[in-house]
Amino acid sequence: CDVTGATTDEAAGFTVQAVNYAGGLVGRGDGLEVAGTAGASEIRNISKVTATDSLAGGVAGQLLPANGGGILDSTVTVANVLSFSLDNVSLAGGSDGLTVTAGKNYAGGAVGQAAGGTINNVKLTDLAKVSADNYAGGFIALASPGDLVEVGDGAKGLDILGLVEIGDLLSVAAVIHTKIADCSVAGKGLVVEATGEEASKTYFAGGFVGENSSSEISKSSVTGLKKVSAKTKTTTGEVLTSTYAGGFAAQSQVGGLAEVGDSNTIDQIFVEGILGAIFDGKPLVGLDGLLSAVGYMIPDYTDCYVQFSDSDGTEAQVDAAVAGGFIGEMQGGKIDNTNSGSEYAVRNIKNVHANYYAGGFAGRIYAGGLAESDGLSLLGVKVTAGDILNLIPTYIPKVSHAGVSSEASVSEEQTQADANPVGLTVTASETSSTDADAGSAGGYVGLSMGARIDNSDVNKLATKESTGEPGNGDYAVEAPVYAGGFVGKAEIGSAAAVGGGLDVLETIEIDDLTGAVAAVESQFDSSDVYGMPGGF
């Protein structure tokens, strides 16, 4: 199916507008299948997609699974669920490019929000701007169930399916899992921004994805990215603490068990099991079930990259309270570009700024998934140190062959940089009375806690402009607390990740924490730092 807008002197392409669910192809699709088997479905000459409230996308506002049984009640199982699929779609913006806007939440160049399906071979060209009060992404704003999942006692869990109770955690995890592959965004001086400024809220803006929880993204890219930002201060000058921006992703975190049901449901899954409760009280799901289900909750990036458009380096290309050239904050998960054909996941980047944590690749990386999962303290079963050690590595953030370079790919034209080479500068500008590590910057990562990073170089940090002793603006990496050519501060992941932080001392018998501590230590291997000629 194709959609084409006319071009006249008065119009630069067609527009779509709705209060909620605005999309160039479909507003909302539940169990939707767009196959494009006879060739790519095309959306051509589109200039604007606007949701005055929420959920806007160049292709679709929202994509979700559907209940094939037609009856939404507690009997729903994975067999009744119809996942969505979006395959082989190309989108080209109008003469001035495409602008996607949401007045409140979820604006994406392709999709506003998606959970529970697959997106393959979707190509965007001439994307000019993506803007939302919150959750903005060059390709997708939110790859997660998000607020569609009710949590807390008395909540219904996966409300999008009408699930009240389900006895197979693995099935639930599979339902919310999303896979994105072979997708690209080619920007036209692309700007991605989250414009909200309420101090009590958390904001996300990413060159490809705003927030990613429980999704796999592979062989996907963003090029022509001019700037991605979430506000650092309010209009009255108050410093914001919870805004995230990244050249590829704003934030990535391991999906929590809270995302698949309320605490009573989770307790029942692990202590009794739904079927066990009905028949003879025997456990149905134990630690093995947890390990299998957690696999669906780990965000994964394989062979993905972002390339910024040319810049003289005077203005931040990534800007937020927590900012990184590839990802603002990484809580667990995996990024692996081993087979990408390039050693750099971030290319042509010149300037990263954050209030608190800034990095050429990531503002902050830590093993936070365990503490975020809200699951282990609810198990009600005793496990050994060996059992917990089997689970911990799943949550450890791993980055491999994902370097950062202030140059573009050697195989691509780089006119501005060839004429006037500019190195990378990374800056954190603020401190916090409640966070001793705030104010950290690194050529690769501002703060690393329990991260595993290998074969990931930083290429061509900026050299100082003045002669003699360095002055203002001469530092490639600058921060008020911790600054480093590769990492601002590196430390072991909190031992509380296997102790008090999870309340496991009340629920889990751990005889030996030595192995657990080793499992959350920061490790860097074969990762080098190079400056511009003249030194950094």
C-alpha positions as semicolon CSV with decimal commas, in nm:
position;residue;x (nm);y (nm);z (nm)
1;C;0,000;0,000;0,000
2;D;0,129;0,345;-0,093
3;V;0,046;0,696;0,026
4;T;0,170;0,994;-0,174
5;G;0,118;1,365;-0,116
6;A;0,106;1,626;-0,389
7;T;0,367;1,900;-0,414
8;T;0,261;2,252;-0,515
9;D;0,392;2,599;-0,458
10;E;0,170;2,621;-0,151
11;A;0,235;2,277;-0,004
12;A;0,550;2,076;0,061
13;G;0,371;1,745;0,113
14;F;0,066;1,606;0,289
15;T;-0,009;1,635;0,659
16;V;-0,182;1,418;0,919
17;Q;-0,330;1,545;1,244
18;A;-0,529;1,387;1,528
19;V;-0,579;1,437;1,899
20;N;-0,423;1,094;1,965
21;Y;-0,292;0,819;1,735
22;A;-0,160;1,007;1,432
23;G;0,036;0,818;1,166
24;G;0,129;0,853;0,802
25;L;-0,001;0,502;0,733
26;V;-0,208;0,407;1,040
27;G;-0,300;0,582;1,362
28;R;-0,318;0,274;1,585
29;G;-0,269;-0,089;1,491
30;D;-0,356;-0,379;1,723
31;G;-0,219;-0,703;1,580
32;L;-0,163;-0,515;1,255
33;E;0,032;-0,685;0,977
34;V;0,194;-0,469;0,710
35;A;0,377;-0,715;0,490
36;G;0,490;-0,541;0,175
37;T;0,562;-0,882;0,022
38;A;0,531;-0,758;-0,337
39;G;0,762;-0,463;-0,263
40;A;0,796;-0,196;-0,001
41;S;0,490;-0,005;0,112
42;E;0,569;0,359;0,042
43;I;0,484;0,685;0,211
44;R;0,605;0,968;-0,009
45;N;0,609;1,345;0,019
46;I;0,483;1,367;0,375
47;S;0,555;1,693;0,558
48;K;0,386;1,680;0,899
49;V;0,235;1,429;1,140
50;T;0,087;1,584;1,453
51;A;-0,090;1,444;1,759
52;T;-0,211;1,740;1,959
53;D;-0,213;1,510;2,262
54;S;-0,005;1,189;2,228
55;L;0,122;0,911;1,999
56;A;0,245;1,041;1,664
57;G;0,460;0,857;1,410
58;G;0,559;0,900;1,048
59;V;0,427;0,549;0,983
60;A;0,213;0,465;1,287
61;G;0,115;0,631;1,612
62;Q;0,100;0,308;1,813
63;L;0,148;-0,063;1,744
64;L;0,038;-0,329;1,993
65;P;-0,050;-0,699;2,003
66;A;-0,415;-0,801;1,986
67;N;-0,620;-1,072;2,149
68;G;-0,718;-1,315;1,875
69;G;-0,975;-1,487;2,095
70;G;-1,190;-1,177;2,110
71;I;-1,253;-1,217;2,482
72;L;-1,035;-1,013;2,715
73;D;-1,040;-1,192;3,046
74;S;-0,821;-1,391;3,280
75;T;-0,823;-1,692;3,046
76;V;-0,609;-1,514;2,787
77;T;-0,283;-1,697;2,716
78;V;-0,001;-1,641;2,474
79;A;-0,178;-1,866;2,224
80;N;-0,453;-1,605;2,193
81;V;-0,219;-1,313;2,131
82;L;-0,159;-1,180;1,780
83;S;0,167;-0,987;1,756
84;F;0,195;-0,695;1,518
85;S;0,441;-0,687;1,228
86;L;0,559;-0,389;1,026
87;D;0,777;-0,496;0,733
88;N;0,925;-0,333;0,422
89;V;0,809;0,025;0,451
90;S;0,985;0,328;0,305
91;L;0,906;0,686;0,397
92;A;1,031;1,002;0,228
93;G;0,966;1,348;0,367
94;G;0,849;1,644;0,163
95;S;1,071;1,913;0,018
96;D;1,130;2,061;0,364
97;G;1,152;1,720;0,528
98;L;0,911;1,550;0,769
99;T;0,825;1,693;1,111
100;V;0,658;1,466;1,370
101;T;0,509;1,632;1,678
102;A;0,322;1,519;1,989
103;G;0,181;1,785;2,219
104;K;0,228;1,555;2,516
105;N;0,395;1,213;2,482
106;Y;0,544;0,977;2,221
107;A;0,659;1,125;1,892
108;G;0,867;0,900;1,665
109;G;0,994;0,939;1,310
110;A;0,839;0,601;1,229
111;V;0,637;0,491;1,536
112;G;0,524;0,668;1,852
113;Q;0,508;0,355;2,067
114;A;0,538;-0,017;2,002
115;A;0,530;-0,328;2,219
116;G;0,483;-0,695;2,132
117;G;0,579;-0,741;1,767
118;T;0,840;-0,702;1,494
119;I;0,956;-0,411;1,278
120;N;1,178;-0,500;0,982
121;N;1,328;-0,306;0,691
122;V;1,162;0,029;0,758
123;K;1,359;0,314;0,598
124;L;1,307;0,685;0,666
125;T;1,461;0,960;0,455
126;D;1,447;1,339;0,486
127;L;1,334;1,339;0,847
128;A;1,376;1,696;0,972
129;K;1,239;1,713;1,326
130;V;1,081;1,502;1,598
131;S;0,942;1,688;1,897
132;A;0,733;1,596;2,201
133;D;0,685;1,724;2,552
134;N;0,819;1,382;2,651
135;Y;0,943;1,067;2,473
136;A;1,089;1,168;2,137
137;G;1,277;0,930;1,906
138;G;1,412;0,962;1,554
139;F;1,263;0,622;1,475
140;I;1,053;0,522;1,776
141;A;0,973;0,714;2,092
142;L;0,904;0,421;2,327
143;A;0,990;0,056;2,265
144;S;0,823;-0,077;2,578
145;P;0,480;-0,151;2,724
146;G;0,526;0,171;2,924
147;D;0,221;0,299;3,104
148;L;0,002;0,043;2,927
149;V;0,114;-0,192;3,201
150;E;-0,052;-0,129;3,534
151;V;0,158;-0,207;3,837
152;G;0,105;-0,216;4,210
153;D;-0,130;-0,415;4,428
154;G;-0,471;-0,450;4,267
155;A;-0,346;-0,360;3,919
156;K;-0,426;-0,579;3,622
157;G;-0,076;-0,618;3,483
158;L;-0,078;-0,623;3,102
159;D;-0,392;-0,420;3,065
160;I;-0,357;-0,400;2,686
161;L;-0,453;-0,766;2,674
162;G;-0,697;-0,765;2,964
163;L;-0,470;-1,001;3,154
164;V;-0,557;-1,035;3,520
165;E;-0,356;-1,344;3,603
166;I;-0,135;-1,564;3,391
167;G;0,057;-1,870;3,494
168;D;0,340;-1,854;3,244
169;L;0,584;-1,572;3,303
170;L;0,775;-1,671;2,992
171;S;0,462;-1,623;2,783
172;V;0,399;-1,279;2,930
173;A;0,757;-1,171;2,866
174;A;0,732;-1,292;2,507
175;V;0,412;-1,093;2,457
176;I;0,575;-0,760;2,544
177;H;0,899;-0,831;2,355
178;T;0,971;-0,617;2,047
179;K;1,228;-0,675;1,773
180;I;1,348;-0,405;1,533
181;A;1,586;-0,500;1,252
182;D;1,736;-0,347;0,936
183;C;1,582;-0,005;0,994
184;S;1,733;0,334;0,924
185;V;1,677;0,705;0,970
186;A;1,838;0,949;0,725
187;G;1,797;1,293;0,869
188;K;1,772;1,626;0,694
189;G;1,953;1,826;0,961
190;L;1,752;1,613;1,203
191;V;1,663;1,760;1,542
192;V;1,507;1,536;1,810
193;E;1,384;1,706;2,125
194;A;1,187;1,652;2,444
195;T;1,066;1,995;2,546
196;G;0,904;1,930;2,887
197;E;1,049;2,091;3,196
198;E;0,855;1,974;3,503
199;A;1,113;1,901;3,771
200;S;0,920;1,600;3,899
201;K;0,914;1,418;3,563
202;T;1,167;1,218;3,365
203;Y;1,218;1,308;2,999
204;F;1,367;1,112;2,706
205;A;1,501;1,206;2,362
206;G;1,698;0,968;2,139
207;G;1,824;0,984;1,781
208;F;1,670;0,642;1,712
209;V;1,474;0,543;2,024
210;G;1,363;0,748;2,322
211;E;1,330;0,480;2,589
212;N;1,394;0,112;2,529
213;S;1,284;-0,157;2,768
214;S;1,263;-0,524;2,668
215;S;1,341;-0,467;2,299
216;E;1,607;-0,591;2,055
217;I;1,740;-0,355;1,788
218;S;1,978;-0,482;1,519
219;K;2,145;-0,356;1,201
220;S;1,985;-0,015;1,240
221;S;2,123;0,336;1,208
222;V;2,073;0,710;1,229
223;T;2,256;0,948;0,995
224;G;2,230;1,322;0,943
225;L;2,155;1,387;1,311
226;K;2,211;1,754;1,395
227;K;2,106;1,759;1,760
228;V;1,921;1,552;2,018
229;S;1,822;1,713;2,346
230;A;1,608;1,718;2,655
231;K;1,600;2,034;2,861
232;T;1,875;2,099;3,113
233;K;1,700;2,388;3,288
234;T;1,350;2,526;3,328
235;T;1,258;2,865;3,186
236;T;1,310;3,005;3,536
237;G;1,665;2,868;3,552
238;E;1,608;2,564;3,777
239;V;1,853;2,283;3,694
240;L;1,672;1,967;3,584
241;T;1,795;1,632;3,716
242;S;1,603;1,366;3,523
243;T;1,633;1,436;3,151
244;Y;1,808;1,190;2,919
245;A;1,942;1,224;2,565
246;G;2,150;0,999;2,340
247;G;2,253;0,996;1,976
248;F;2,091;0,654;1,934
249;A;1,895;0,597;2,257
250;A;1,808;0,818;2,551
251;Q;1,777;0,541;2,808
252;S;1,780;0,165;2,804
253;Q;1,682;-0,051;3,097
254;V;1,605;-0,412;3,170
255;G;1,233;-0,471;3,175
256;G;1,114;-0,542;3,526
257;L;0,893;-0,818;3,655
258;A;0,659;-0,539;3,758
259;E;0,587;-0,499;3,388
260;V;0,417;-0,839;3,367
261;G;0,180;-0,823;3,661
262;D;0,111;-0,698;4,010
263;S;0,293;-0,827;4,316
264;N;0,019;-1,076;4,400
265;T;0,039;-1,228;4,052
266;I;0,419;-1,253;4,064
267;D;0,408;-1,408;4,410
268;Q;0,160;-1,664;4,284
269;I;0,372;-1,743;3,979
270;F;0,678;-1,819;4,188
271;V;0,534;-1,955;4,509
272;E;0,247;-2,163;4,375
273;G;0,197;-2,119;4,004
274;I;-0,149;-2,062;3,863
275;L;-0,204;-2,423;3,766
276;G;-0,046;-2,545;4,085
277;A;-0,283;-2,328;4,284
278;I;-0,578;-2,472;4,096
279;F;-0,477;-2,836;4,129
280;D;-0,231;-2,940;4,397
281;G;-0,027;-2,637;4,500
282;K;0,293;-2,751;4,329
283;P;0,523;-2,479;4,196
284;L;0,491;-2,417;3,822
285;V;0,759;-2,154;3,764
286;G;1,089;-2,131;3,952
287;L;1,432;-1,986;3,894
288;D;1,467;-2,155;3,554
289;G;1,146;-1,985;3,446
290;L;1,277;-1,654;3,571
291;L;1,603;-1,693;3,378
292;S;1,416;-1,775;3,059
293;A;1,172;-1,487;3,100
294;V;1,445;-1,235;3,184
295;G;1,598;-1,305;2,843
296;Y;1,298;-1,133;2,689
297;M;1,344;-0,832;2,916
298;I;1,703;-0,747;2,823
299;P;1,744;-0,457;2,577
300;D;1,988;-0,556;2,306
301;Y;2,161;-0,353;2,033
302;T;2,354;-0,535;1,761
303;D;2,543;-0,363;1,478
304;C;2,381;-0,023;1,531
305;Y;2,537;0,321;1,486
306;V;2,470;0,694;1,476
307;Q;2,644;0,947;1,255
308;F;2,602;1,317;1,328
309;S;2,586;1,584;1,060
310;D;2,885;1,816;1,025
311;S;2,938;2,067;1,304
312;D;3,199;2,320;1,408
313;G;3,174;2,190;1,763
314;T;3,061;2,514;1,925
315;E;2,712;2,386;2,013
316;A;2,629;2,063;2,194
317;Q;2,496;1,796;1,961
318;V;2,370;1,595;2,260
319;D;2,238;1,788;2,559
320;A;2,047;1,681;2,873
321;A;2,094;1,619;3,244
322;V;2,243;1,281;3,142
323;A;2,381;1,267;2,787
324;G;2,587;1,036;2,565
325;G;2,684;1,017;2,200
326;F;2,516;0,678;2,164
327;I;2,307;0,641;2,480
328;G;2,227;0,870;2,768
329;E;2,192;0,604;3,036
330;M;2,235;0,229;3,005
331;Q;2,093;0,015;3,285
332;G;2,194;-0,338;3,195
333;G;2,158;-0,483;2,846
334;K;2,404;-0,539;2,564
335;I;2,553;-0,336;2,280
336;D;2,762;-0,539;2,035
337;N;2,896;-0,409;1,702
338;T;3,144;-0,691;1,647
339;N;3,009;-0,770;1,300
340;S;2,913;-0,418;1,191
341;G;3,212;-0,365;0,962
342;S;3,317;-0,050;1,153
343;E;3,487;-0,002;1,486
344;Y;3,282;0,308;1,565
345;A;2,920;0,314;1,684
346;V;2,929;0,694;1,720
347;R;3,066;0,892;1,427
348;N;3,133;1,257;1,350
349;I;3,049;1,370;1,702
350;K;3,200;1,697;1,825
351;N;3,026;1,812;2,142
352;V;2,836;1,643;2,426
353;H;2,704;1,837;2,725
354;A;2,517;1,723;3,035
355;N;2,431;1,870;3,370
356;Y;2,550;1,565;3,563
357;Y;2,680;1,277;3,350
358;A;2,831;1,319;3,002
359;G;3,017;1,077;2,775
360;G;3,115;1,044;2,412
361;F;2,933;0,711;2,414
362;A;2,723;0,711;2,733
363;G;2,656;0,946;3,018
364;R;2,611;0,667;3,269
365;I;2,633;0,286;3,250
366;Y;2,549;0,068;3,545
367;A;2,408;-0,268;3,642
368;G;2,080;-0,129;3,758
369;G;1,843;-0,389;3,620
370;L;1,832;-0,607;3,929
371;A;1,733;-0,326;4,158
372;E;1,478;-0,207;3,904
373;S;1,314;-0,543;3,844
374;D;1,098;-0,549;4,156
375;G;1,105;-0,923;4,123
376;L;1,358;-1,099;4,341
377;S;1,219;-0,958;4,665
378;L;0,883;-1,106;4,567
379;L;0,990;-1,461;4,494
380;G;0,917;-1,599;4,837
381;V;1,155;-1,887;4,765
382;K;1,506;-1,963;4,889
383;V;1,787;-1,970;4,634
384;T;2,160;-2,014;4,678
385;A;2,450;-1,788;4,587
386;G;2,505;-2,007;4,282
387;D;2,149;-1,949;4,169
388;I;2,170;-1,573;4,206
389;L;2,508;-1,565;4,031
390;N;2,343;-1,731;3,733
391;L;2,097;-1,444;3,718
392;I;2,329;-1,149;3,786
393;P;2,529;-1,167;3,458
394;T;2,204;-1,125;3,268
395;Y;2,174;-0,776;3,414
396;I;2,538;-0,668;3,370
397;P;2,575;-0,403;3,096
398;K;2,808;-0,516;2,818
399;V;2,949;-0,302;2,536
400;S;3,170;-0,447;2,263
401;H;3,335;-0,302;1,951
402;A;3,142;0,023;1,984
403;G;3,394;0,306;1,958
404;V;3,346;0,682;1,940
405;S;3,504;0,902;1,673
406;S;3,489;1,273;1,602
407;E;3,547;1,183;1,238
408;A;3,290;1,047;0,998
409;S;3,329;0,699;0,855
410;V;3,629;0,682;0,624
411;S;3,402;0,550;0,351
412;E;3,172;0,853;0,366
413;E;3,225;1,212;0,259
414;Q;3,309;1,458;0,536
415;T;3,351;1,798;0,374
416;Q;3,347;2,021;0,682
417;A;3,577;1,799;0,888
418;D;3,825;1,763;0,605
419;A;3,846;2,141;0,567
420;N;3,857;2,221;0,938
421;P;3,906;1,918;1,166
422;V;3,729;1,948;1,500
423;G;3,784;1,705;1,785
424;L;3,539;1,586;2,050
425;T;3,465;1,781;2,368
426;V;3,264;1,634;2,655
427;T;3,138;1,850;2,942
428;A;2,944;1,802;3,265
429;S;2,856;2,132;3,429
430;E;2,670;2,079;3,757
431;T;2,706;1,911;4,095
432;S;2,439;1,773;4,326
433;S;2,404;1,776;4,702
434;T;2,225;1,441;4,688
435;D;2,452;1,258;4,438
436;A;2,826;1,259;4,510
437;D;2,910;1,130;4,160
438;A;2,706;1,394;3,974
439;G;2,936;1,615;3,772
440;S;3,124;1,337;3,588
441;A;3,245;1,336;3,228
442;G;3,450;1,098;3,017
443;G;3,557;1,072;2,655
444;Y;3,364;0,743;2,646
445;V;3,147;0,731;2,961
446;G;3,088;0,967;3,249
447;L;3,015;0,706;3,517
448;S;3,065;0,331;3,490
449;M;2,939;0,099;3,764
450;G;2,979;-0,270;3,692
451;A;3,007;-0,225;3,315
452;R;3,198;-0,457;3,080
453;I;3,347;-0,261;2,789
454;D;3,587;-0,402;2,530
455;N;3,740;-0,301;2,198
456;S;3,577;0,041;2,211
457;D;3,815;0,331;2,140
458;V;3,774;0,706;2,169
459;N;3,919;0,865;1,856
460;K;4,038;1,226;1,835
461;L;3,948;1,415;2,148
462;A;3,976;1,790;2,091
463;T;4,310;1,965;2,136
464;K;4,345;2,297;2,317
465;E;4,323;2,612;2,109
466;S;4,547;2,845;2,312
467;T;4,920;2,831;2,376
468;G;5,072;2,792;2,721
469;E;4,866;2,670;3,014
470;P;4,511;2,551;2,926
471;G;4,234;2,804;2,976
472;N;3,856;2,796;2,950
473;G;3,745;2,596;2,650
474;D;4,080;2,421;2,612
475;Y;3,980;2,097;2,781
476;A;3,858;1,804;2,575
477;V;3,687;1,660;2,884
478;E;3,574;1,889;3,164
479;A;3,368;1,828;3,477
480;P;3,341;1,967;3,831
481;V;3,384;1,629;4,007
482;Y;3,534;1,350;3,789
483;A;3,686;1,381;3,441
484;G;3,881;1,129;3,232
485;G;3,985;1,069;2,875
486;F;3,792;0,741;2,873
487;V;3,582;0,738;3,192
488;G;3,506;1,004;3,449
489;K;3,457;0,760;3,734
490;A;3,469;0,381;3,728
491;E;3,372;0,169;4,023
492;I;3,227;-0,163;4,118
493;G;2,857;-0,207;4,074
494;S;2,684;-0,171;4,409
495;A;2,719;-0,482;4,623
496;A;2,361;-0,404;4,715
497;A;2,276;-0,545;4,373
498;V;2,300;-0,881;4,546
499;G;2,225;-0,761;4,896
500;G;2,019;-0,502;5,076
501;G;1,928;-0,304;4,766
502;L;1,706;-0,594;4,661
503;D;1,586;-0,691;5,006
504;V;1,734;-1,030;4,922
505;L;1,884;-1,068;5,267
506;E;1,532;-1,138;5,380
507;T;1,445;-1,375;5,099
508;I;1,767;-1,527;4,964
509;E;2,031;-1,726;5,143
510;I;2,374;-1,613;5,022
511;D;2,666;-1,796;5,175
512;D;2,939;-1,630;4,971
513;L;2,921;-1,277;4,827
514;T;3,270;-1,296;4,674
515;G;3,146;-1,428;4,343
516;A;2,861;-1,179;4,341
517;V;3,096;-0,886;4,393
518;A;3,323;-1,008;4,113
519;A;3,021;-1,031;3,886
520;V;2,948;-0,658;3,918
521;E;3,297;-0,509;3,892
522;S;3,379;-0,265;3,609
523;Q;3,603;-0,415;3,341
524;F;3,762;-0,235;3,042
525;D;3,959;-0,428;2,781
526;S;4,142;-0,319;2,464
527;S;3,982;0,026;2,464
528;D;4,215;0,316;2,380
529;V;4,196;0,696;2,375
530;Y;4,347;0,914;2,101
531;G;4,362;1,291;2,080
532;M;4,379;1,530;1,789
533;P;4,728;1,628;1,670
534;G;4,871;1,849;1,941
535;G;4,734;1,639;2,227
536;F;4,425;1,664;2,445
